[in-house]
Amino acid sequence: MSYIFQPEAIPSVPIAGSDQVFPVRRIYCVGQNYGDHVREMGGDPKQNPPVFFSKPANAVVTNNQAVRYPSATDNLHYEAELVVALGSGGGNIDAAQALDCVFGYAIGIDFTRRDLQAAAKQSGKPWDAAKGFDESAPLSAIAPADHIDPQSGRIWLSVNGEVRQDADLSDMIWSVPEIIAQLSTLYTLKAGDLIFTGTPAGVSAVIPGDRIKAGIADVGEIEFELIAADNS
């Protein structure tokens, strides 16, 4: 058996302090997981269970490469997030054992076509076009989970040197173990899955030429330029 064309390489993310890379299977995301962000988007933090959506695995951008501004939007928002990289998985995982599945953590940006998301919400349609586009998931190298506490630590993002987001992981409504446990009731999680865990308040629009930098204490940092798309 042979392919009718050569398949693309498996998307992967560098592992901090290693020559090995983390192969990406799926990307899951949690919406509205910080109280301040829920409130700035007009919601009630305690009203609903976690909201999950996904991005394609090849949306990852690594090694601080420049990110191209996407088509079909004039309102692109950044969202700095703790990213959980799974080294194992399963279904119906108990929250008490959920951290045993974690290989490591990274800082990632969930880019969002906010205008398309708002239109989708208004009409009750899926968020796919708003969230799952090309280069919508830049992230840092993955730091192995040893000695990292995902329950606390500063998370921040700056644009052109101005801090826009500044919070603590302890502000998350749903903790990392709770997210893994809940997500595993909907999907069979496996090694290679990435989970973006939600963003704090301070999201806003960016334009080509902006330089974005973000970090999480003890996890890592990411810094890259947003550039105009090459439509030639």
N, CA and C atoms as a LAMMPS dump frame, in Angstrom:
ITEM: TIMESTEP
0
ITEM: NUMBER OF ATOMS
696
ITEM: BOX BOUNDS ff ff ff
-5.0000000000000000e+02 5.0000000000000000e+02
-5.0000000000000000e+02 5.0000000000000000e+02
-5.0000000000000000e+02 5.0000000000000000e+02
ITEM: ATOMS id mol type element x y z
1 1 1 N 0.852 -1.199 0
2 1 2 C 0 0 0
3 1 3 C 0.874 1.231 0
4 2 1 N 0.499 2.225 -0.778
5 2 2 C 1.255 3.473 -0.807
6 2 3 C 0.288 4.642 -0.845
7 3 1 N 0.742 5.768 -0.339
8 3 2 C -0.071 6.985 -0.352
9 3 3 C -0.184 7.523 -1.774
10 4 1 N -1.31 8.164 -2.082
11 4 2 C -1.451 8.786 -3.391
12 4 3 C -0.644 10.08 -3.478
13 5 1 N -0.28 10.65 -2.325
14 5 2 C 0.663 11.769 -2.257
15 5 3 C 1.362 11.693 -0.914
16 6 1 N 2.493 12.349 -0.789
17 6 2 C 3.281 12.294 0.438
18 6 3 C 2.587 13.07 1.547
19 7 1 N 2.263 12.419 2.68
20 7 2 C 1.597 13.149 3.764
21 7 3 C 2.544 14.137 4.432
22 8 1 N 1.962 15.16 5.051
23 8 2 C 2.76 16.131 5.78
24 8 3 C 3.386 15.498 7.018
25 9 1 N 4.483 16.092 7.464
26 9 2 C 5.129 15.617 8.68
27 9 3 C 4.197 15.827 9.869
28 10 1 N 4.33 14.975 10.881
29 10 2 C 3.531 15.11 12.09
30 10 3 C 3.918 16.413 12.794
31 11 1 N 2.952 17.285 13.128
32 11 2 C 3.291 18.499 13.872
33 11 3 C 3.951 18.146 15.197
34 12 1 N 4.936 18.933 15.611
35 12 2 C 5.651 18.631 16.849
36 12 3 C 6.079 19.917 17.537
37 13 1 N 6.395 19.784 18.826
38 13 2 C 6.812 20.918 19.651
39 13 3 C 8.123 20.544 20.334
40 14 1 N 9.105 21.45 20.367
41 14 2 C 10.356 21.152 21.075
42 14 3 C 10.114 20.891 22.555
43 15 1 N 10.991 20.085 23.142
44 15 2 C 10.979 19.834 24.577
45 15 3 C 12.166 20.561 25.185
46 16 1 N 11.922 21.393 26.168
47 16 2 C 12.982 22.196 26.777
48 16 3 C 14.088 21.298 27.325
49 17 1 N 15.336 21.643 26.999
50 17 2 C 16.478 20.908 27.514
51 17 3 C 16.7 19.558 26.875
52 18 1 N 16.096 19.317 25.704
53 18 2 C 16.196 18.015 25.058
54 18 3 C 16.278 18.18 23.551
55 19 1 N 16.881 17.207 22.877
56 19 2 C 16.881 17.168 21.417
57 19 3 C 15.63 16.489 20.878
58 20 1 N 14.826 15.903 21.767
59 20 2 C 13.603 15.244 21.349
60 20 3 C 12.482 16.263 21.16
61 21 1 N 11.44 15.838 20.452
62 21 2 C 10.277 16.696 20.243
63 21 3 C 9.016 15.954 20.657
64 22 1 N 7.972 16.718 20.905
65 22 2 C 6.677 16.191 21.345
66 22 3 C 5.748 16.139 20.131
67 23 1 N 5.346 14.943 19.666
68 23 2 C 4.436 14.862 18.515
69 23 3 C 3.01 15.231 18.932
70 24 1 N 2.387 16.107 18.168
71 24 2 C 1.055 16.595 18.524
72 24 3 C -0.013 15.748 17.843
73 25 1 N -0.915 15.206 18.654
74 25 2 C -2.028 14.398 18.146
75 25 3 C -3.269 15.251 17.949
76 26 1 N -3.725 15.882 19.009
77 26 2 C -4.892 16.76 18.96
78 26 3 C -4.649 17.979 19.84
79 27 1 N -5.393 19.049 19.553
80 27 2 C -5.361 20.234 20.402
81 27 3 C -6.777 20.499 20.905
82 28 1 N -6.948 20.414 22.218
83 28 2 C -8.211 20.766 22.862
84 28 3 C -8.043 22.116 23.556
85 29 1 N -9.119 22.859 23.655
86 29 2 C -9.065 24.179 24.29
87 29 3 C -10.268 24.353 25.225
88 30 1 N -10.033 25.122 26.272
89 30 2 C -11.09 25.445 27.237
90 30 3 C -11.426 26.924 27.098
91 31 1 N -12.684 27.238 26.951
92 31 2 C -13.107 28.626 26.843
93 31 3 C -13.545 29.187 28.189
94 32 1 N -13.247 30.449 28.41
95 32 2 C -13.752 31.187 29.564
96 32 3 C -13.47 30.461 30.877
97 33 1 N -12.178 30.345 31.212
98 33 2 C -11.788 29.624 32.424
99 33 3 C -11.17 30.52 33.486
100 34 1 N -11.172 31.818 33.28
101 34 2 C -10.747 32.778 34.304
102 34 3 C -11.917 33.713 34.57
103 35 1 N -12.224 33.937 35.836
104 35 2 C -13.39 34.738 36.174
105 35 3 C -13.389 36.118 35.556
106 36 1 N -12.236 36.804 35.589
107 36 2 C -12.17 38.164 35.048
108 36 3 C -12.424 38.165 33.547
109 37 1 N -11.904 37.139 32.835
110 37 2 C -12.123 37.076 31.386
111 37 3 C -13.58 36.779 31.073
112 38 1 N -14.198 35.882 31.842
113 38 2 C -15.617 35.597 31.634
114 38 3 C -16.435 36.87 31.802
115 39 1 N -16.105 37.629 32.85
116 39 2 C -16.847 38.869 33.099
117 39 3 C -16.61 39.898 31.999
118 40 1 N -15.363 40.001 31.469
119 40 2 C -15.113 40.988 30.423
120 40 3 C -15.813 40.613 29.122
121 41 1 N -16.16 39.308 28.972
122 41 2 C -16.9 38.853 27.803
123 41 3 C -18.408 38.812 28.07
124 42 1 N -18.817 39.303 29.267
125 42 2 C -20.234 39.431 29.57
126 42 3 C -20.889 38.217 30.181
127 43 1 N -20.092 37.288 30.76
128 43 2 C -20.655 36.073 31.321
129 43 3 C -20.553 36 32.828
130 44 1 N -21.076 34.919 33.39
131 44 2 C -21.046 34.637 34.817
132 44 3 C -20.095 33.46 35.04
133 45 1 N -18.99 33.642 35.795
134 45 2 C -17.976 32.59 35.936
135 45 3 C -18.503 31.27 36.473
136 46 1 N -19.511 31.288 37.3
137 46 2 C -19.978 30.062 37.941
138 46 3 C -21.247 29.488 37.304
139 47 1 N -21.677 30.073 36.225
140 47 2 C -22.973 29.687 35.679
141 47 3 C -22.937 28.352 34.937
142 48 1 N -21.833 28.078 34.198
143 48 2 C -21.817 26.931 33.312
144 48 3 C -20.581 26.063 33.513
145 49 1 N -20.645 24.79 33.121
146 49 2 C -19.461 23.92 33.134
147 49 3 C -18.479 24.362 32.05
148 50 1 N -17.284 23.749 31.983
149 50 2 C -16.289 24.161 30.986
150 50 3 C -16.827 24.066 29.561
151 51 1 N -16.391 25.013 28.728
152 51 2 C -16.705 25.006 27.297
153 51 3 C -15.466 24.518 26.56
154 52 1 N -15.594 23.45 25.762
155 52 2 C -14.46 22.9 25.033
156 52 3 C -14.618 23.134 23.528
157 53 1 N -13.499 23.378 22.886
158 53 2 C -13.444 23.433 21.425
159 53 3 C -12.071 22.917 21.018
160 54 1 N -11.788 22.882 19.734
161 54 2 C -10.515 22.302 19.306
162 54 3 C -9.882 23.113 18.185
163 55 1 N -8.603 22.859 17.98
164 55 2 C -7.839 23.395 16.866
165 55 3 C -7.153 22.229 16.17
166 56 1 N -6.825 22.363 14.879
167 56 2 C -6.082 21.285 14.228
168 56 3 C -4.652 21.222 14.753
169 57 1 N -4.083 20.016 14.752
170 57 2 C -2.725 19.846 15.268
171 57 3 C -1.719 20.724 14.527
172 58 1 N -1.938 20.94 13.232
173 58 2 C -0.964 21.725 12.462
174 58 3 C -1.145 23.227 12.621
175 59 1 N -1.97 23.644 13.605
176 59 2 C -2.061 25.073 13.93
177 59 3 C -0.897 25.538 14.793
178 60 1 N -0.078 24.594 15.308
179 60 2 C 1.02 24.983 16.189
180 60 3 C 2.091 25.748 15.423
181 61 1 N 2.664 26.73 16.095
182 61 2 C 3.828 27.474 15.603
183 61 3 C 4.854 27.444 16.722
184 62 1 N 6.077 27.053 16.417
185 62 2 C 7.09 26.864 17.454
186 62 3 C 8.346 27.676 17.168
187 63 1 N 9.262 27.623 18.121
188 63 2 C 10.592 28.246 17.978
189 63 3 C 10.527 29.749 17.726
190 64 1 N 9.502 30.41 18.262
191 64 2 C 9.353 31.866 18.152
192 64 3 C 9.289 32.355 16.709
193 65 1 N 8.794 31.488 15.816
194 65 2 C 8.635 31.909 14.433
195 65 3 C 7.545 32.981 14.316
196 66 1 N 7.675 33.853 13.329
197 66 2 C 6.665 34.862 13.071
198 66 3 C 5.34 34.195 12.718
199 67 1 N 4.251 34.844 13.104
200 67 2 C 2.896 34.343 12.839
201 67 3 C 2.23 35.267 11.837
202 68 1 N 1.663 34.696 10.789
203 68 2 C 1.005 35.497 9.765
204 68 3 C -0.421 35.868 10.18
205 69 1 N -0.775 37.115 9.956
206 69 2 C -2.128 37.582 10.264
207 69 3 C -3.112 36.828 9.383
208 70 1 N -4.178 36.245 9.961
209 70 2 C -5.082 35.401 9.172
210 70 3 C -6.008 36.211 8.271
211 71 1 N -6.558 35.515 7.289
212 71 2 C -7.538 36.116 6.391
213 71 3 C -8.893 36.208 7.088
214 72 1 N -9.811 36.916 6.457
215 72 2 C -11.237 36.945 6.839
216 72 3 C -11.498 37.548 8.214
217 73 1 N -10.603 38.41 8.701
218 73 2 C -10.852 39.083 9.975
219 73 3 C -10.153 40.428 9.988
220 74 1 N -10.71 41.35 10.739
221 74 2 C -9.999 42.59 11.061
222 74 3 C -10.039 42.831 12.569
223 75 1 N -10.243 41.736 13.328
224 75 2 C -10.301 41.834 14.784
225 75 3 C -9.693 40.571 15.394
226 76 1 N -8.37 40.438 15.249
227 76 2 C -7.645 39.273 15.755
228 76 3 C -7.224 39.517 17.196
229 77 1 N -7.623 38.626 18.11
230 77 2 C -7.293 38.754 19.526
231 77 3 C -6.305 37.675 19.952
232 78 1 N -5.391 38.04 20.852
233 78 2 C -4.5 37.087 21.519
234 78 3 C -5.17 36.595 22.796
235 79 1 N -4.8 35.392 23.234
236 79 2 C -5.236 34.851 24.522
237 79 3 C -4.096 34 25.078
238 80 1 N -3.366 34.494 26.067
239 80 2 C -2.263 33.75 26.677
240 80 3 C -2.817 32.633 27.558
241 81 1 N -2.246 31.423 27.43
242 81 2 C -2.803 30.282 28.152
243 81 3 C -1.72 29.296 28.6
244 82 1 N -1.953 28.657 29.73
245 82 2 C -1.18 27.491 30.12
246 82 3 C -1.582 26.334 29.217
247 83 1 N -0.582 25.676 28.624
248 83 2 C -0.84 24.53 27.751
249 83 3 C -0.351 23.268 28.459
250 84 1 N -1.216 22.266 28.53
251 84 2 C -0.892 20.98 29.147
252 84 3 C -0.592 19.976 28.049
253 85 1 N 0.559 19.317 28.13
254 85 2 C 0.954 18.297 27.156
255 85 3 C 0.83 16.924 27.805
256 86 1 N 0.015 16.059 27.24
257 86 2 C -0.249 14.75 27.839
258 86 3 C 0.746 13.694 27.354
259 87 1 N 1.262 12.924 28.307
260 87 2 C 2.135 11.804 27.995
261 87 3 C 1.408 10.485 28.029
262 88 1 N 0.175 10.502 28.548
263 88 2 C -0.707 9.337 28.553
264 88 3 C -2.129 9.854 28.669
265 89 1 N -3.098 8.944 28.644
266 89 2 C -4.478 9.425 28.682
267 89 3 C -5.443 8.351 29.111
268 90 1 N -6.606 8.361 28.46
269 90 2 C -7.647 7.415 28.794
270 90 3 C -9.005 8.078 28.762
271 91 1 N -10.019 7.323 29.152
272 91 2 C -11.366 7.855 29.259
273 91 3 C -11.829 7.837 30.7
274 92 1 N -12.688 8.799 31.048
275 92 2 C -13.239 8.877 32.409
276 92 3 C -12.138 8.855 33.47
277 93 1 N -11.163 9.718 33.286
278 93 2 C -10.03 9.814 34.209
279 93 3 C -10.479 10.507 35.487
280 94 1 N -10.113 9.949 36.612
281 94 2 C -10.432 10.568 37.897
282 94 3 C -9.533 11.778 38.109
283 95 1 N -10.096 12.868 38.612
284 95 2 C -9.315 14.084 38.821
285 95 3 C -8.114 13.854 39.736
286 96 1 N -8.254 12.945 40.683
287 96 2 C -7.172 12.671 41.626
288 96 3 C -5.967 12.049 40.943
289 97 1 N -6.165 11.39 39.802
290 97 2 C -5.06 10.777 39.061
291 97 3 C -4.711 11.527 37.779
292 98 1 N -5.393 12.628 37.521
293 98 2 C -5.249 13.298 36.224
294 98 3 C -3.837 13.808 35.961
295 99 1 N -3.152 14.326 36.974
296 99 2 C -1.816 14.871 36.755
297 99 3 C -0.808 13.784 36.4
298 100 1 N -1.131 12.52 36.662
299 100 2 C -0.24 11.427 36.263
300 100 3 C -0.154 11.318 34.744
301 101 1 N -1.124 11.87 34.04
302 101 2 C -1.147 11.819 32.572
303 101 3 C -0.305 12.923 31.932
304 102 1 N 0.139 13.897 32.719
305 102 2 C 0.78 15.087 32.168
306 102 3 C 2.27 14.854 31.941
307 103 1 N 2.719 15.114 30.72
308 103 2 C 4.146 15.076 30.404
309 103 3 C 4.815 16.4 30.754
310 104 1 N 4.148 17.519 30.414
311 104 2 C 4.763 18.814 30.662
312 104 3 C 3.805 19.952 30.375
313 105 1 N 4.363 21.168 30.413
314 105 2 C 3.563 22.38 30.258
315 105 3 C 4.281 23.381 29.357
316 106 1 N 3.496 24.272 28.744
317 106 2 C 4.048 25.333 27.904
318 106 3 C 3.179 26.566 28.05
319 107 1 N 3.684 27.692 27.545
320 107 2 C 2.867 28.892 27.395
321 107 3 C 2.451 28.971 25.935
322 108 1 N 1.163 29.151 25.705
323 108 2 C 0.662 29.221 24.337
324 108 3 C -0.254 30.409 24.136
325 109 1 N -0.477 30.739 22.88
326 109 2 C -1.413 31.805 22.518
327 109 3 C -2.538 31.193 21.7
328 110 1 N -3.758 31.351 22.184
329 110 2 C -4.951 30.945 21.437
330 110 3 C -5.42 32.165 20.654
331 111 1 N -4.995 32.251 19.38
332 111 2 C -5.453 33.369 18.556
333 111 3 C -6.904 33.136 18.147
334 112 1 N -7.668 34.243 18.122
335 112 2 C -9.105 34.166 17.879
336 112 3 C -9.537 35.249 16.902
337 113 1 N -10.241 34.851 15.852
338 113 2 C -10.907 35.835 14.99
339 113 3 C -12.167 36.266 15.734
340 114 1 N -12.035 37.337 16.53
341 114 2 C -13.109 37.701 17.453
342 114 3 C -14.39 38.092 16.724
343 115 1 N -14.269 38.727 15.583
344 115 2 C -15.47 39.106 14.84
345 115 3 C -16.228 37.88 14.346
346 116 1 N -15.491 36.857 13.889
347 116 2 C -16.159 35.63 13.451
348 116 3 C -16.748 34.87 14.63
349 117 1 N -16.064 34.911 15.767
350 117 2 C -16.594 34.247 16.956
351 117 3 C -17.894 34.912 17.414
352 118 1 N -17.905 36.246 17.415
353 118 2 C -19.108 36.957 17.85
354 118 3 C -20.291 36.64 16.936
355 119 1 N -20.035 36.577 15.632
356 119 2 C -21.103 36.252 14.69
357 119 3 C -21.601 34.819 14.901
358 120 1 N -20.676 33.897 15.182
359 120 2 C -21.052 32.511 15.416
360 120 3 C -21.895 32.378 16.683
361 121 1 N -21.486 33.077 17.739
362 121 2 C -22.256 33.039 18.983
363 121 3 C -23.668 33.567 18.763
364 122 1 N -23.767 34.66 18.033
365 122 2 C -25.072 35.298 17.829
366 122 3 C -26.025 34.387 17.065
367 123 1 N -25.476 33.61 16.132
368 123 2 C -26.328 32.754 15.307
369 123 3 C -26.351 31.307 15.776
370 124 1 N -25.674 31.01 16.904
371 124 2 C -25.66 29.66 17.437
372 124 3 C -24.87 28.669 16.613
373 125 1 N -23.85 29.144 15.893
374 125 2 C -23.049 28.277 15.035
375 125 3 C -21.725 27.912 15.72
376 126 1 N -21.034 26.883 15.229
377 126 2 C -19.753 26.486 15.831
378 126 3 C -18.686 27.567 15.693
379 127 1 N -17.632 27.424 16.522
380 127 2 C -16.546 28.404 16.542
381 127 3 C -15.377 28.037 15.626
382 128 1 N -15.508 26.997 14.82
383 128 2 C -14.362 26.457 14.093
384 128 3 C -13.575 27.512 13.325
385 129 1 N -14.262 28.334 12.535
386 129 2 C -13.568 29.323 11.729
387 129 3 C -12.931 30.406 12.588
388 130 1 N -13.491 30.637 13.761
389 130 2 C -12.971 31.665 14.659
390 130 3 C -11.736 31.208 15.415
391 131 1 N -11.593 29.894 15.608
392 131 2 C -10.542 29.371 16.475
393 131 3 C -9.55 28.455 15.767
394 132 1 N -9.994 27.683 14.771
395 132 2 C -9.166 26.613 14.24
396 132 3 C -8.458 26.908 12.942
397 133 1 N -7.974 28.114 12.769
398 133 2 C -7.339 28.497 11.506
399 133 3 C -5.825 28.261 11.545
400 134 1 N -5.172 28.457 10.411
401 134 2 C -3.728 28.243 10.3
402 134 3 C -2.967 29.146 11.273
403 135 1 N -1.94 28.586 11.911
404 135 2 C -1.024 29.327 12.779
405 135 3 C -1.746 29.989 13.952
406 136 1 N -2.809 29.358 14.418
407 136 2 C -3.594 29.951 15.51
408 136 3 C -3.162 29.475 16.882
409 137 1 N -2.071 28.658 16.953
410 137 2 C -1.657 28.109 18.244
411 137 3 C -0.139 28.14 18.435
412 138 1 N 0.459 29.325 18.431
413 138 2 C 1.894 29.38 18.753
414 138 3 C 2.133 29.02 20.211
415 139 1 N 3.233 28.325 20.49
416 139 2 C 3.543 27.975 21.876
417 139 3 C 5.037 27.776 22.056
418 140 1 N 5.442 27.823 23.32
419 140 2 C 6.844 27.672 23.686
420 140 3 C 7.243 26.205 23.668
421 141 1 N 8.524 25.959 23.905
422 141 2 C 8.965 24.595 24.152
423 141 3 C 8.236 24.055 25.375
424 142 1 N 8.043 22.751 25.404
425 142 2 C 7.346 22.112 26.515
426 142 3 C 8.329 21.821 27.642
427 143 1 N 8.031 22.319 28.829
428 143 2 C 8.848 22.059 30.013
429 143 3 C 8.325 20.801 30.698
430 144 1 N 9.161 19.787 30.911
431 144 2 C 8.699 18.596 31.618
432 144 3 C 8.06 18.934 32.956
433 145 1 N 7.085 18.135 33.336
434 145 2 C 6.227 18.466 34.484
435 145 3 C 6.933 18.434 35.828
436 146 1 N 8.107 17.812 35.921
437 146 2 C 8.822 17.741 37.194
438 146 3 C 9.001 19.133 37.79
439 147 1 N 8.616 19.28 39.049
440 147 2 C 8.828 20.514 39.812
441 147 3 C 8.001 21.7 39.313
442 148 1 N 6.986 21.454 38.497
443 148 2 C 6.087 22.525 38.064
444 148 3 C 4.736 22.319 38.724
445 149 1 N 4.233 23.361 39.378
446 149 2 C 2.924 23.316 40.018
447 149 3 C 1.929 24.041 39.117
448 150 1 N 1.016 23.31 38.444
449 150 2 C 0.089 23.969 37.527
450 150 3 C -1.051 24.693 38.231
451 151 1 N -1.054 24.679 39.561
452 151 2 C -2.14 25.314 40.302
453 151 3 C -1.881 26.794 40.585
454 152 1 N -0.629 27.231 40.407
455 152 2 C -0.32 28.634 40.697
456 152 3 C 0.878 29.07 39.874
457 153 1 N 1.087 30.377 39.802
458 153 2 C 2.194 30.945 39.048
459 153 3 C 1.709 32.069 38.152
460 154 1 N 2.533 33.071 37.986
461 154 2 C 2.163 34.24 37.172
462 154 3 C 2.066 33.867 35.699
463 155 1 N 0.999 34.334 35.049
464 155 2 C 0.826 34.241 33.608
465 155 3 C 0.633 35.65 33.079
466 156 1 N 1.355 36.005 32.014
467 156 2 C 1.329 37.393 31.53
468 156 3 C 1.548 37.418 30.024
469 157 1 N 1.159 38.544 29.431
470 157 2 C 1.383 38.778 28.005
471 157 3 C 1.58 40.267 27.779
472 158 1 N 2.522 40.598 26.9
473 158 2 C 2.742 41.995 26.535
474 158 3 C 2.697 42.145 25.019
475 159 1 N 2.31 43.337 24.576
476 159 2 C 2.307 43.692 23.16
477 159 3 C 3.175 44.925 22.995
478 160 1 N 4.24 44.801 22.216
479 160 2 C 5.186 45.899 21.995
480 160 3 C 5.709 46.468 23.314
481 161 1 N 5.939 45.567 24.276
482 161 2 C 6.505 45.953 25.56
483 161 3 C 5.499 46.392 26.599
484 162 1 N 4.228 46.521 26.235
485 162 2 C 3.187 46.936 27.181
486 162 3 C 2.447 45.712 27.701
487 163 1 N 2.438 45.505 29.009
488 163 2 C 1.764 44.345 29.596
489 163 3 C 0.248 44.507 29.434
490 164 1 N -0.372 43.497 28.829
491 164 2 C -1.82 43.53 28.594
492 164 3 C -2.569 42.518 29.47
493 165 1 N -1.936 41.377 29.731
494 165 2 C -2.532 40.358 30.594
495 165 3 C -1.561 40.065 31.728
496 166 1 N -2.07 39.978 32.95
497 166 2 C -1.206 39.733 34.113
498 166 3 C -2.074 39.123 35.206
499 167 1 N -1.915 37.824 35.432
500 167 2 C -2.778 37.118 36.378
501 167 3 C -2.003 35.961 36.987
502 168 1 N -2.708 35.102 37.694
503 168 2 C -2.096 33.927 38.314
504 168 3 C -2.915 32.693 37.936
505 169 1 N -2.235 31.571 37.735
506 169 2 C -2.933 30.34 37.383
507 169 3 C -3.959 29.941 38.436
508 170 1 N -3.754 30.378 39.668
509 170 2 C -4.714 30.06 40.73
510 170 3 C -6.07 30.715 40.495
511 171 1 N -6.133 31.672 39.549
512 171 2 C -7.399 32.327 39.232
513 171 3 C -8.283 31.487 38.312
514 172 1 N -7.778 30.35 37.827
515 172 2 C -8.584 29.519 36.937
516 172 3 C -9.826 29 37.661
517 173 1 N -10.944 29.019 36.976
518 173 2 C -12.191 28.496 37.54
519 173 3 C -12.098 26.978 37.66
520 174 1 N -11.623 26.323 36.606
521 174 2 C -11.454 24.87 36.562
522 174 3 C -9.963 24.573 36.561
523 175 1 N -9.5 23.774 37.515
524 175 2 C -8.078 23.451 37.631
525 175 3 C -7.66 22.47 36.54
526 176 1 N -6.352 22.288 36.378
527 176 2 C -5.849 21.349 35.38
528 176 3 C -6.396 19.936 35.599
529 177 1 N -6.365 19.374 36.828
530 177 2 C -6.947 18.042 37.014
531 177 3 C -8.431 17.977 36.673
532 178 1 N -9.177 19.018 37.025
533 178 2 C -10.613 19.037 36.717
534 178 3 C -10.843 19.095 35.211
535 179 1 N -10.018 19.884 34.507
536 179 2 C -10.157 19.982 33.049
537 179 3 C -9.899 18.632 32.393
538 180 1 N -8.808 17.978 32.793
539 180 2 C -8.479 16.67 32.208
540 180 3 C -9.593 15.666 32.487
541 181 1 N -10.074 15.637 33.728
542 181 2 C -11.132 14.699 34.092
543 181 3 C -12.402 14.945 33.278
544 182 1 N -12.809 16.205 33.177
545 182 2 C -14.032 16.529 32.439
546 182 3 C -13.874 16.24 30.951
547 183 1 N -12.724 16.622 30.388
548 183 2 C -12.485 16.399 28.959
549 183 3 C -12.49 14.911 28.627
550 184 1 N -11.996 14.089 29.561
551 184 2 C -11.919 12.649 29.317
552 184 3 C -13.281 11.966 29.363
553 185 1 N -14.316 12.666 29.79
554 185 2 C -15.674 12.107 29.701
555 185 3 C -16.248 12.301 28.301
556 186 1 N -15.625 13.173 27.506
557 186 2 C -16.102 13.47 26.162
558 186 3 C -15.252 12.82 25.077
559 187 1 N -13.949 12.648 25.361
560 187 2 C -13.002 12.092 24.402
561 187 3 C -12.081 11.11 25.12
562 188 1 N -11.558 10.146 24.373
563 188 2 C -10.49 9.311 24.91
564 188 3 C -9.18 10.051 24.689
565 189 1 N -8.594 10.535 25.77
566 189 2 C -7.354 11.307 25.674
567 189 3 C -6.178 10.366 25.469
568 190 1 N -5.156 10.854 24.75
569 190 2 C -3.987 10.027 24.457
570 190 3 C -2.718 10.856 24.506
571 191 1 N -1.585 10.149 24.592
572 191 2 C -0.288 10.825 24.522
573 191 3 C -0.213 11.629 23.231
574 192 1 N 0.306 12.846 23.339
575 192 2 C 0.381 13.733 22.183
576 192 3 C -0.698 14.789 22.151
577 193 1 N -1.671 14.689 23.039
578 193 2 C -2.721 15.707 23.1
579 193 3 C -2.214 16.951 23.836
580 194 1 N -2.602 18.114 23.337
581 194 2 C -2.347 19.392 23.999
582 194 3 C -3.676 19.964 24.469
583 195 1 N -3.664 20.568 25.659
584 195 2 C -4.867 21.212 26.188
585 195 3 C -4.539 22.655 26.54
586 196 1 N -5.144 23.599 25.821
587 196 2 C -5.059 25.02 26.158
588 196 3 C -6.12 25.285 27.221
589 197 1 N -5.715 25.866 28.359
590 197 2 C -6.576 25.854 29.546
591 197 3 C -7.329 27.152 29.818
592 198 1 N -7.38 28.065 28.862
593 198 2 C -8.14 29.296 29.072
594 198 3 C -7.244 30.483 29.362
595 199 1 N -7.805 31.68 29.219
596 199 2 C -7.016 32.903 29.314
597 199 3 C -7.587 33.869 30.345
598 200 1 N -6.723 34.645 31.003
599 200 2 C -7.224 35.674 31.926
600 200 3 C -7.708 36.91 31.186
601 201 1 N -8.185 37.891 31.941
602 201 2 C -8.677 39.148 31.369
603 201 3 C -7.542 39.897 30.682
604 202 1 N -7.927 40.814 29.807
605 202 2 C -6.96 41.665 29.136
606 202 3 C -6.799 41.39 27.658
607 203 1 N -7.662 40.548 27.086
608 203 2 C -7.559 40.251 25.659
609 203 3 C -7.923 41.492 24.849
610 204 1 N -7.259 41.653 23.719
611 204 2 C -7.573 42.755 22.817
612 204 3 C -6.966 42.473 21.458
613 205 1 N -7.209 43.365 20.517
614 205 2 C -6.809 43.143 19.135
615 205 3 C -5.336 43.479 18.903
616 206 1 N -4.748 42.778 17.939
617 206 2 C -3.381 43.054 17.49
618 206 3 C -3.38 43.156 15.975
619 207 1 N -2.315 43.778 15.438
620 207 2 C -2.207 44.004 14.004
621 207 3 C -0.812 43.617 13.529
622 208 1 N -0.645 43.415 12.215
623 208 2 C 0.693 43.107 11.718
624 208 3 C 1.713 44.147 12.164
625 209 1 N 2.88 43.672 12.532
626 209 2 C 3.928 44.544 13.054
627 209 3 C 4.024 44.517 14.565
628 210 1 N 2.978 44.063 15.235
629 210 2 C 3.012 43.957 16.696
630 210 3 C 3.943 42.815 17.118
631 211 1 N 4.638 43.045 18.228
632 211 2 C 5.497 42.007 18.797
633 211 3 C 4.857 41.529 20.094
634 212 1 N 4.633 40.243 20.166
635 212 2 C 3.922 39.634 21.287
636 212 3 C 4.899 38.805 22.106
637 213 1 N 4.847 38.986 23.407
638 213 2 C 5.679 38.201 24.323
639 213 3 C 4.801 37.747 25.475
640 214 1 N 4.982 36.509 25.896
641 214 2 C 4.158 35.98 26.988
642 214 3 C 4.961 34.957 27.764
643 215 1 N 4.541 34.721 29.015
644 215 2 C 5.255 33.751 29.824
645 215 3 C 4.437 33.268 30.995
646 216 1 N 4.895 32.164 31.555
647 216 2 C 4.335 31.611 32.788
648 216 3 C 5.511 31.253 33.687
649 217 1 N 5.438 31.66 34.942
650 217 2 C 6.505 31.401 35.897
651 217 3 C 6.822 29.91 35.952
652 218 1 N 8.111 29.586 35.866
653 218 2 C 8.627 28.214 35.955
654 218 3 C 8.266 27.339 34.759
655 219 1 N 7.557 27.893 33.781
656 219 2 C 7.171 27.103 32.602
657 219 3 C 7.954 27.529 31.378
658 220 1 N 7.956 28.83 31.059
659 220 2 C 8.685 29.292 29.892
660 220 3 C 8.126 30.586 29.351
661 221 1 N 8.705 31.015 28.233
662 221 2 C 8.281 32.245 27.566
663 221 3 C 8.216 32.015 26.061
664 222 1 N 7.461 32.873 25.416
665 222 2 C 7.363 32.874 23.969
666 222 3 C 7.408 34.318 23.505
667 223 1 N 8.047 34.579 22.362
668 223 2 C 8.116 35.934 21.812
669 223 3 C 8.19 35.831 20.294
670 224 1 N 7.327 36.553 19.613
671 224 2 C 7.296 36.491 18.151
672 224 3 C 6.633 37.742 17.585
673 225 1 N 6.774 37.921 16.268
674 225 2 C 6.178 39.057 15.576
675 225 3 C 4.974 38.584 14.767
676 226 1 N 3.932 39.4 14.769
677 226 2 C 2.768 39.169 13.924
678 226 3 C 3.023 39.896 12.617
679 227 1 N 2.997 39.169 11.525
680 227 2 C 3.339 39.758 10.216
681 227 3 C 2.154 39.677 9.262
682 228 1 N 2.193 40.515 8.239
683 228 2 C 1.138 40.485 7.23
684 228 3 C 1.235 39.197 6.439
685 229 1 N 0.068 38.679 6.031
686 229 2 C 0.048 37.444 5.236
687 229 3 C 0.59 37.716 3.849
688 230 1 N 1.288 36.731 3.302
689 230 2 C 1.777 36.817 1.933
690 230 3 C 0.739 36.169 1.025
691 231 1 N -0.026 36.995 0.348
692 231 2 C -1.111 36.487 -0.502
693 231 3 C -0.724 36.373 -1.96
694 232 1 N 0.566 36.461 -2.226
695 232 2 C 1.001 36.403 -3.621
696 232 3 C 0.921 34.983 -4.149
